[in-house]
Amino acid sequence: MREILIISGKGGTGKTSVTAAFAHLATGLVICDLDVDAPDLHLLLQPRHQQIHDFYAGYDAQIEPQKCDGCNTCALMCRFDAVEPGVPSPRINPLKCEGCKVCVEFCPVDAIRFTPKHCGTWYISHTRMGPMAHAQLFPAQENSGRLVALLRQQAKNLAQEHGVQLILSDGPPGIGCPVISSLSGVHLAVVVTEPTPSGLHDMARVTDLCDYFQVPVAVIVNKCDLNPEIAEQIETQCLQKGYMVVARLPHDPAFVHAMVRGQAITEFSSGDTVRQIKIAWESILALAKLPNSSYNIRVSDGETPESQIANECHKP
Amino acid sequence: MMVAVASGKGGTGKTTVSASLATVWKQPVIAMDLDVEEPNLHLFLKPEILGQEKAYIQVPVADESKCNFCRACVELCQFKAITLLGTTLLVFKDMCHGCGGCLAVCPTQALSSDRRELGEILWGRSEAIGFLMGRSRVGEAMSPPLMREVKKRLSVLMQDTAADVIVDAPPGVSCPAVNAVMDADVIVLVTEPTPFGLYDLQLAHEAFTSLGKPMGVVINRAGLGENKIYDFCRSSGLPIWCEIPYDRQIAAAYADGRIVTTRNPELNAIFIGLAAEIRQSRFSDGKVCHA
C-alpha cells in the first residue's frame, strides 16, 4: 500500500484543488482529508457519510466550587496560567488548559473534575471518486495529531477492505503537530508552492521537515507565472535538493470556477492546466512506485463544463 | 489596543492585511507575527533585526539511579512523554508539554529539569513600525509554547514604549489560532469569496464568537468566485469592514514582496478606512475589552 500526501507549508497555495484533481484522475484509491482543523476537500467531493463517530481526546479540568477551599495550589502549579481568580472559587479557562492533570493531582481536597473532552467528529464516507476518511475538529480544540493518526489508520483499513493500493491525502498547512503526524511514514510528499516570497520561504521549511522524516518530495509550482524570478529560485532550490518539479501550473481562474461548482478542475476543464495536471499525476505515480497500468488515468469524455460555457459564450 | 488578523483558511491574505494595516496605522504600533510555523510578515516589512533569542520549554531528564520505579510520573503524564520499561525510565522530550507534573510528583528526585528548543524570537524595526516574530524549530510539533514566549517578549518591548499591536495569526481555528487571538481587543477575519473561503469563515466565526470581542471581515479578491459570503456576513451580523478587489497587479505586488499600499493610493485609502473601522468597533460593538 502507498500513501501520497499533498502539503504546502503555506496555506492557500492550492493543496485541496490539486488533491481533488488527482483523486478524480486516479481509479482505485482511498481519499483522506488530514486538515481536520479547516477541511475543505468535502466541498469538492460532496461525501455521503456512511459512518459518523465522535472523537474524544484529552481531558478538561473543572473546579467544583462547593468542594474548593480556595487554597490556590492549582493556580500556583499551573504552568499555563489557565487558573483564573473567580468568585466563589477560581475558574479554569478551557482555552488555556492543556489537560495536563497537574491541578487535579495536587488539589488537596479533590475539588477538580477531569472529564474526557469531546473534540470533534470523524466520518467514513462514499464519494464519486472513491471511499473517503475525513473529520472536523470542533473550533478552538487542540489541533490533534491523534485525530490525524486515527484517520490515517481508517484510510488503511478502507484500502484493505476495498482491495486498493493507494491512499491520497490532503494535508494541513504549517509544519507543526498535525503535519508531522500526517507525514511520518508516507511514501511521497507532494509540496504545492507558489512563486511568492512566502511560498518560497514556507516551501523551504516544509521540505526540511520532509527531509528530517526522510520522506521523498515532489514539487508542484502553482500560479507559476506570478513571479518568474522566484519561480526560477524555486526550480534552483529543487534541483539542489533533488526534488522533481512535476508541474508548473499557471494562475488559472478555472480552479475557482470549478470550486464554485463543487468540482475538481479535471471535471470542469480540459485546458492546458488540466493537461499538465495529468502529466504530473503520471510522474507522481512513478515516484511513488505505483504501477501505472493499474492506475490508468481517467480519459476525458468529450465536453467539459468549461467548454460548454465557452461554447455558449461564442454562440452568436 | 491589540488587533488580531486571523482567518480560517490559509492564503487569504492575513499577512498582506497585517503589513498594510501597520503601514497606515497612525499611532505607534508593533507588528507581531504569531504564525510561528510559517512566519511571513518579515518578508514584507523587511525589518532591521535589533535583537533575537532562542526560546525553550522546560522538559524532564531522568536519572535512573534515583528512580524507585513507583510509576507516579508515568501515570500522571497525559502526553505519553515518560515510560518505564522494566527498570529503564525513558523520557520522550518531543512529546512533553512542559507541565512540570512529573518533576513535582516524583518522590525521589529522579527527574530533573532539562530544556527543549522551541525556536527563536526576533524583534526590530521597520521604519516607524516595531516588529516581533517567533519562528519554530523545524521538527518542533507544538506552536503554543513558543507563542507564549513571543508574547512575553512583547510585554518587555511594551515596557519601553506603549504601542498598539497588530497580530498576524496562524491559519485555522484550532488551538494555535485561538492562542493568537485570545488576548486581542478586536479580531479582523480575512477571507475570499470562494466556497473554501466561506466555509472556513463560518468555522472562524463559530470559533471566535465565544471570545466576545468585536469582529469584522475583510473580503480579499472581491469579484472572484461567488457572492454567498456576503449573505453569510449579513445573516450572522458580521460587518464587512473592507473589500480588496481581485486584481492581478495586487497579486503580482505581493509576489514581489511589496506592501500593497505603498504604490497604490486606492488601496492605501481602503486600509485607512479599515483602520478607522477597527478603532470604531471597540466602541460600537457593545463590549469593550481592555488590553
Boltz contact constraints between the chains, C-beta under 6 A:
constraints:
  - contact:
      token1: [A, 9]
      token2: [B, 38]
      max_distance: 6.0
  - contact:
      token1: [A, 10]
      token2: [B, 38]
      max_distance: 6.0
  - contact:
      token1: [A, 11]
      token2: [B, 10]
      max_distance: 6.0
  - contact:
      token1: [A, 11]
      token2: [B, 11]
      max_distance: 6.0
  - contact:
      token1: [A, 11]
      token2: [B, 171]
      max_distance: 6.0
  - contact:
      token1: [A, 12]
      token2: [B, 10]
      max_distance: 6.0
  - contact:
      token1: [A, 12]
      token2: [B, 11]
      max_distance: 6.0
  - contact:
      token1: [A, 37]
      token2: [B, 172]
      max_distance: 6.0
  - contact:
      token1: [A, 37]
      token2: [B, 174]
      max_distance: 6.0
  - contact:
      token1: [A, 38]
      token2: [B, 8]
      max_distance: 6.0
  - contact:
      token1: [A, 38]
      token2: [B, 9]
      max_distance: 6.0
  - contact:
      token1: [A, 38]
      token2: [B, 172]
      max_distance: 6.0
  - contact:
      token1: [A, 38]
      token2: [B, 200]
      max_distance: 6.0
  - contact:
      token1: [A, 38]
      token2: [B, 203]
      max_distance: 6.0
  - contact:
      token1: [A, 40]
      token2: [B, 196]
      max_distance: 6.0
  - contact:
      token1: [A, 43]
      token2: [B, 195]
      max_distance: 6.0
  - contact:
      token1: [A, 43]
      token2: [B, 199]
      max_distance: 6.0
  - contact:
      token1: [A, 79]
      token2: [B, 99]
      max_distance: 6.0
  - contact:
      token1: [A, 79]
      token2: [B, 100]
      max_distance: 6.0
  - contact:
      token1: [A, 95]
      token2: [B, 178]
      max_distance: 6.0
  - contact:
      token1: [A, 95]
      token2: [B, 182]
      max_distance: 6.0
  - contact:
      token1: [A, 98]
      token2: [B, 97]
      max_distance: 6.0
  - contact:
      token1: [A, 99]
      token2: [B, 78]
      max_distance: 6.0
  - contact:
      token1: [A, 100]
      token2: [B, 78]
      max_distance: 6.0
  - contact:
      token1: [A, 100]
      token2: [B, 99]
      max_distance: 6.0
  - contact:
      token1: [A, 100]
      token2: [B, 101]
      max_distance: 6.0
  - contact:
      token1: [A, 101]
      token2: [B, 78]
      max_distance: 6.0
  - contact:
      token1: [A, 102]
      token2: [B, 99]
      max_distance: 6.0
  - contact:
      token1: [A, 102]
      token2: [B, 101]
      max_distance: 6.0
  - contact:
      token1: [A, 105]
      token2: [B, 76]
      max_distance: 6.0
  - contact:
      token1: [A, 137]
      token2: [B, 174]
      max_distance: 6.0
  - contact:
      token1: [A, 139]
      token2: [B, 173]
      max_distance: 6.0
  - contact:
      token1: [A, 139]
      token2: [B, 206]
      max_distance: 6.0
  - contact:
      token1: [A, 139]
      token2: [B, 207]
      max_distance: 6.0
  - contact:
      token1: [A, 140]
      token2: [B, 178]
      max_distance: 6.0
  - contact:
      token1: [A, 140]
      token2: [B, 207]
      max_distance: 6.0
  - contact:
      token1: [A, 141]
      token2: [B, 174]
      max_distance: 6.0
  - contact:
      token1: [A, 142]
      token2: [B, 175]
      max_distance: 6.0
  - contact:
      token1: [A, 143]
      token2: [B, 174]
      max_distance: 6.0
  - contact:
      token1: [A, 143]
      token2: [B, 175]
      max_distance: 6.0
  - contact:
      token1: [A, 173]
      token2: [B, 10]
      max_distance: 6.0
  - contact:
      token1: [A, 173]
      token2: [B, 171]
      max_distance: 6.0
  - contact:
      token1: [A, 174]
      token2: [B, 37]
      max_distance: 6.0
  - contact:
      token1: [A, 174]
      token2: [B, 38]
      max_distance: 6.0
  - contact:
      token1: [A, 175]
      token2: [B, 37]
      max_distance: 6.0
  - contact:
      token1: [A, 176]
      token2: [B, 37]
      max_distance: 6.0
  - contact:
      token1: [A, 176]
      token2: [B, 141]
      max_distance: 6.0
  - contact:
      token1: [A, 176]
      token2: [B, 143]
      max_distance: 6.0
  - contact:
      token1: [A, 177]
      token2: [B, 141]
      max_distance: 6.0
  - contact:
      token1: [A, 180]
      token2: [B, 141]
      max_distance: 6.0
  - contact:
      token1: [A, 196]
      token2: [B, 254]
      max_distance: 6.0
  - contact:
      token1: [A, 196]
      token2: [B, 255]
      max_distance: 6.0
  - contact:
      token1: [A, 197]
      token2: [B, 43]
      max_distance: 6.0
  - contact:
      token1: [A, 197]
      token2: [B, 257]
      max_distance: 6.0
  - contact:
      token1: [A, 198]
      token2: [B, 40]
      max_distance: 6.0
  - contact:
      token1: [A, 202]
      token2: [B, 38]
      max_distance: 6.0
  - contact:
      token1: [A, 205]
      token2: [B, 138]
      max_distance: 6.0
  - contact:
      token1: [A, 208]
      token2: [B, 138]
      max_distance: 6.0
  - contact:
      token1: [A, 209]
      token2: [B, 138]
      max_distance: 6.0
  - contact:
      token1: [A, 212]
      token2: [B, 139]
      max_distance: 6.0
  - contact:
      token1: [A, 226]
      token2: [B, 255]
      max_distance: 6.0
  - contact:
      token1: [A, 227]
      token2: [B, 255]
      max_distance: 6.0
  - contact:
      token1: [A, 256]
      token2: [B, 194]
      max_distance: 6.0
  - contact:
      token1: [A, 256]
      token2: [B, 224]
      max_distance: 6.0
  - contact:
      token1: [A, 256]
      token2: [B, 225]
      max_distance: 6.0
  - contact:
      token1: [A, 259]
      token2: [B, 194]
      max_distance: 6.0
  - contact:
      token1: [A, 259]
      token2: [B, 195]
      max_distance: 6.0
  - contact:
      token1: [A, 260]
      token2: [B, 225]
      max_distance: 6.0
  - contact:
      token1: [A, 260]
      token2: [B, 226]
      max_distance: 6.0
